[in-house]
Amino acid sequence: QVQLVESGGGLVQAGGSLRLSCAVYGGTLWNYGMAWFRQSPGKEREFVGGIHSGMEGRTTYADSVQGRSTIARENAKNTLYLQMNILKPEDTGLYYCAARIWSGIPHDRDEYDYWGQGTQVTVSS
């Protein structure tokens, strides 16, 4: 059974940066399509970005974070990262790591097989 454990969230001022981590247990990171989602109170869980499985590891991002965020894998540590810069109050939310067995990085949360418990990010203005 694959388990995902997120960490790195916290309180940061607008304009600051955070790096979130997602440790993968029970599976090999690069075999899965991996994504980050976030959810704010009263809103649907939304796609933030993802990285394709395999050696290429091509990344894709939501328009809202494009240019401010970078997703990377560290295969030796079986860990996925989300580096977020120039944070805005609207980036506030519970950030989830997700994994899927099949190829592709869909934006639909229902297409993912495994989820972490989430890590809270709060951006103050």
N, C-alpha and C positions, 0 to 999 in steps of 0.2 A: 504494500500500500504506500503510495507516494504521499509524503507530508511536506507542506510548505510553511515556513516560519518567517514572517516579516519582522523587521526591526528598523530603527533609525528615525522614526517619527519624532515629532516634538513641536514646540512653540518657537516660531521664528518671526522676525519682523519682515514686513513687506520689503522686497528688494534683496532679501537674503537667500541662502542656499541650504539645501538638505540633500543627503544621500540616503536613500532607502535600500535595504538589503532584503533578499529573499533566499533563505537557505533551503535547499532541496534534499530531502531524505527519502530513501527507498527507491531512488531512481537516478538516472544519469541526466544531468541538466540539459546537455545539448541534444538529447533525443526528443525533447519536447518543444513545442511551440510555447513560448512564455509571454505573458502579458501582465500589465499593470492596469488596474481599474481603480476608480475612486467613487465614493458615495458621500454626498452631503445630506444633512437632515432634510427630509421632505422631497428629495430628488432621487431619480433613478441612478443605479450604478452605471457609471460611464467609462468607456474605454479611454485610457491615457496613452498607451503605447505598447509595443511588443517587439519580440525578436524571433525570427524564424528558427526552426530546428536545423541541425546540421552544421557543417563547417562554415558555410558562408555567413550565417547569423545575420541576415539582412534585417534592419530595423524599420519600424513604421510608427508614426506618432499621430495623435489627434491634433487637429488644427490649433486647439486651445493651448497646447504646450510645445508645438513645433518651434524649434529654434531656441528653446529655453531648457530642453530636457534631453538627456542622453541615457539610453538603455544599453547595458553591457553585461556580458557574462564573464565570470572567472571560473573556468572549467575545473581547475585544480581544487578549488574550494566548493565546487558544485553550488555556486551562489550567483544570483542575478541581482543587478543593481539598477536603481533609477536615480540619476543625478538630476536634481531640479534647481535651476537658477532663476534669478529675478522673480522670486515668488510673489504672488499677488494674493490678496484676501480671498479671491474666488478659487484659489487652489486648495483652500481648506476642505478637509474631508478625511474619511477613513480610507486608507489606501490598501488595496488587496493585490496580492500576487496570484496568478492563475496559470495553470498548465493544461495543455491539450496534447493528446496522443497523435492526432492527425495533422497533416500539413496545413499550412496557412495560418494567418493571424486574423481571425474574424473579430469584428467589433461587438458581436453579440455575446453576452455573458453566458448564455445557455450552451454555447459551443465549447465550453471549457470543462475539463473532467475533474480537475483538482483545484482547491482553493485554500489559501491561508486564512488566518483569523483577522488579519488587518492590522495596520499601524496608523495611529492618528497623526495627522498633520494639521496644525493650526497656524495660520498666517495672520498676524495682527497688522492693522493699518497705522 
